[in-house]
Amino acid sequence: MNALCPPSHTSPWRLVVTDRFYTSVKLALELLHRRFDITGTIKTDRSGYAKDVVTTKDFKTVNKKRR
């Protein structure tokens, strides 16, 4: 990891942005341990994901064309 992203003299933290294919709880914890922040969407069927966090919500479409 240090070969890919060597330590910076200006900031001790790095940010990793992932899509839902690569995002997992295990990856997030490993990166946090290595002083990396991570942001991204996560699939709810991934291992380590708490099922109690999943919510169902109906979203309204904004500016939907009417016929």
N, C-alpha and C positions, 0 to 999 in steps of 0.2 A: 504494500500500500504506500509506503514512504517513497518507493521508486517512482510510482505513478504520480503521487502528489506530495512532493517534499515539504517539510515544515516551512512555514512562512515566518519571517521576522516581524511582519506588521500585524498579523493576527494568528492566534493559535487555533482558530476554528475554520472549517471548510463546510460548504453546503453542497449536497448531492441531490439532484432532482431526478426522480425516476418515474417511469410509467407503470401501469398496473401489472405488467408482465414481470417486472423485476422487483417490485416492492414486496417486502415481507416483514413480519415482526422480527424475525431472527436477524435479517440484514440490518434493520434499523437499530437493534440493540448492539450489534457488532460495530456498526459505524459510530454510534454514540460512545462506545467504549474507546474508540480510536480518535475521539474528539472531532467527529464529523456530524453535522446536522443533516437530516434527510427530510425531504418533503415529496409527496406523490400520492397518487390514488392507490388503493389496495383492494384486491378482490376479497370479498367476505368469506370465501371458501378456503382461504390460505390457512395453513397450520399456524397456531399461535394467536390467531385472531379471536378475540372474545366475542362470542355470539350475543352477549347481552348488549353490545354496543350497536348492533344493527338496528336501525329504525326504518320503518316504512312511512313514507310521506308522499302525498300526491302533490306534484309540482304543477303550477299553472303555466300555460304557454303565454308568453308576452307577445303582443303584436301579431297574433295569429290572423291570417287572412280569412275573412268571412266570405262565404259564397252567396 
